[in-house]
Amino acid sequence: MKILITTDTYSPMVNGVVTSTINLYKELKAQGHDVRILTLSSTGKSYVEDDIYYLKSIGVRVYPGARIGATIKDKFIKEILDWKPDIVHSQTEFSTLIYARYIVKKLSIPQVHTYHTMYEDYLKYLLKGKLITKDNLKKIVKKVLNKMDMVIAPTYKVKDVLIDYGIYTHISVIPSGIDLSNFMTEFNNIEKQKLKQKLGITEDKKVIVYVGRIGEEKNIEEVIENFSELYKQYREVKLVIVGGGPYLEVLKGVAKDNNIEEQIIFTDMVNPKEVYKYYKLGDLFVTASTSETQGLTYIEALSCGIPVLCKYDQCIDEVVINNYNGFSYINKNEFIDKACFVLNDIEQRNIMSENALSKAKEYSKQVFAEKVSKQYEFIKSIKIPLAK
């Protein structure tokens, strides 16, 4: 099958959409499909590199690295039309979606779209929520997604939100897969001790780790405040916050306000190839975010064999299972109770670690691509007329 994947964001940018797109591309190719990607160029000109079409674009000041397409009249659009893909799978809702719709209409082929981002949680960044209201967002998403032949949602949480928006096209729930090999790399005790020394963590300390973007919507303040209370009961512990983002200095202030700054280590951005080491440094992975569509960091932590302690959110249903591979919590007391349980009971933590690895295998990139390709076959077989 000839498959065109479209996305506004692509490597070297690092985010969940890029990771999902690259994994899908590689695995579909491994299945024998002819796959190409259409994305935006950051060089100011259009070019092709292997299977990737980079189309001319313009930078916009919406968020760092944001770009919009320059024109629909690009010679590479014609080249894609001449290639005649059997299906288009769009990953983002901006410029390349316009290109995707143009190609779909020209060739009268099905379009599948993955809804990766819960935009409700990001409206406050756009002129403090005054640019687009929640009601307007619903109308926009409804208008866009009901033109698709199929929408893929990473979790039932996202599917429920889309149904509430008024999406009536077929919605299939397929969790985005990850490259487990990146996180199952061996990290022995000697290497771990070297990293602890680099971070100033003594051997007697247990480590709680957060990995992810440092943004307001991630609710990391709650992690720090909960950790502050935990530290009053469990002194032999450090919190390591891994990642960069616009909220980093605010969080350092929160740590200082809670008189806990000496017990918290902020690493800022780390090399993506080294991230698995920071997961494996931890005895427990924590997060208080409820803005995730799927929560890939939860799965990354599990694939490193690290039990997860997270604030309850619908997206973690069937991923984090209480007393099996981690715990979800509702309030501060539950956070402290479950954290102490995992940190104190080494035998139980080891069992949960094994269970974490077992659960993570359900979210491999191979399983992900197999499920997606079956949906391609399904949507082609029923030949739903394209929405106009």
MOCOR-V174962 format. One record per run of one state. SS is the DSSP state (~ for helix, > for strand, _ for the rest). FROM is the first residue (numbers start at 1). LEN is the number of residues. Records with the same first field share a line. If there is no record, write none. Layout:
SS->FROM-LEN / FROM-LEN
This chain:
_->1-1 / 7-9 / 31-3 / 41-6 / 50-2 / 56-1 / 60-7 / 70-5 / 84-3 / 91-4 / 108-2 / 116-3 / 126-1 / 130-4 / 146-4 / 154-2 / 166-5 / 174-4 / 179-1 / 183-6 / 200-6 / 212-4 / 219-1 / 234-3 / 244-4 / 258-3 / 269-3 / 282-2 / 288-8 / 304-4 / 312-2 / 317-5 / 323-3 / 330-2 / 345-1 / 383-6
>->2-5 / 34-7 / 47-3 / 52-4 / 57-3 / 67-3 / 87-4 / 110-6 / 150-4 / 171-3 / 178-1 / 206-6 / 237-7 / 264-5 / 284-4 / 308-4 / 322-1 / 326-4 / 364-1
~->16-15 / 75-9 / 95-13 / 119-7 / 127-3 / 134-12 / 156-10 / 180-3 / 189-11 / 216-3 / 220-14 / 248-10 / 261-3 / 272-10 / 296-8 / 314-3 / 332-13 / 346-18 / 365-18
